[in-house]
Amino acid sequence: MADGDRNDLDRLEELARERWGERWTITQKHFADGTTKQTAWRTYGPVDVDDDGQVFDIERIRLEDDEVLHDRVYQRNDDVVEVIDYEVCGPDEISELDTPEHTKK
């Protein structure tokens, strides 16, 4: 793993902890061209079931240079069914993002 990937992974882990505490996962995908894509995510559970399977409400964080890409999607397996929210922000703004209403307790 390249040093830049390690730095991004550490930054992503820090943002995930800030956003979700200890309830998150990081997924890394390595491609044949040598690039790596990593995403921190948290699921809020299933929102629908259809003939193709369950659809989950998922909140995701990805890094792109000095920006943080944050979104909430409805997803089935690896396929996004619907984008609920999408924001680009700085790393220091992640804790200020709105929390999904149904997750506030």
C-alpha positions in Angstrom: 0.0 0.0 0.0 1.4 3.4 -1.0 2.1 6.0 1.7 -0.6 8.3 0.3 -3.2 5.5 0.6 -2.1 4.9 4.2 -2.5 8.6 5.0 -5.9 8.6 3.4 -7.0 5.5 5.3 -5.9 7.1 8.6 -7.7 10.3 7.8 -10.8 8.4 6.7 -10.7 6.4 10.0 -10.4 9.6 12.0 -13.4 11.2 10.2 -15.5 8.0 10.6 -14.8 8.0 14.4 -15.7 11.7 14.6 -18.9 11.2 12.7 -20.2 7.8 14.0 -18.1 6.9 17.1 -17.4 3.2 16.9 -20.2 2.1 14.5 -18.7 2.2 11.0 -16.8 0.1 8.4 -14.1 1.0 5.9 -14.1 -0.8 2.6 -11.1 -0.7 0.2 -11.1 -1.7 -3.4 -7.9 -2.1 -5.3 -8.0 -1.9 -9.1 -5.7 -3.4 -11.8 -4.5 0.1 -12.8 -2.9 0.5 -9.3 -5.6 2.9 -7.9 -7.4 2.4 -4.7 -10.8 3.5 -3.6 -11.8 3.6 0.1 -15.1 4.4 1.6 -16.1 4.7 5.3 -19.8 3.8 5.8 -22.5 3.1 8.3 -25.7 1.4 7.6 -29.0 2.4 9.2 -30.7 -0.8 8.3 -33.1 -2.0 5.5 -35.7 0.4 4.1 -37.2 -1.8 1.5 -37.3 -5.4 0.2 -38.1 -6.1 -3.5 -37.6 -9.0 -5.9 -33.9 -8.1 -6.1 -33.3 -8.1 -2.4 -33.0 -5.7 0.5 -32.3 -2.0 0.1 -30.3 -0.4 2.9 -30.0 3.2 4.1 -26.2 3.9 4.0 -24.2 7.0 5.0 -20.8 7.2 3.3 -17.6 9.3 3.5 -14.9 9.3 0.9 -11.8 11.5 0.4 -10.8 13.3 -2.7 -7.7 15.5 -2.3 -8.5 18.0 0.5 -12.2 17.5 0.3 -14.6 15.1 2.1 -17.4 13.7 0.0 -20.3 12.7 2.2 -23.6 11.2 1.0 -26.5 9.1 2.1 -27.9 6.5 -0.3 -30.3 3.7 -0.6 -28.2 0.8 -1.8 -28.8 -2.8 -2.8 -25.6 -4.9 -2.7 -23.1 -2.5 -4.4 -25.7 -0.8 -6.5 -27.0 2.7 -5.5 -30.8 2.8 -5.9 -31.3 6.4 -4.8 -29.1 9.3 -3.6 -30.8 10.9 -0.6 -28.2 13.6 0.2 -24.8 14.6 -1.2 -22.3 17.2 0.2 -18.7 18.2 -0.3 -17.1 19.7 2.7 -13.7 20.3 4.5 -12.4 17.7 7.0 -13.2 20.0 9.9 -16.9 20.2 8.9 -17.8 16.5 9.1 -19.2 16.7 12.6 -21.5 19.6 11.7 -23.4 17.7 9.0 -27.0 16.8 9.7 -27.7 13.4 11.2 -30.5 11.4 9.5 -33.8 12.1 11.4 -34.6 8.4 12.0 -31.2 7.8 13.7 -31.6 10.5 16.4 -32.5 9.0 19.7 
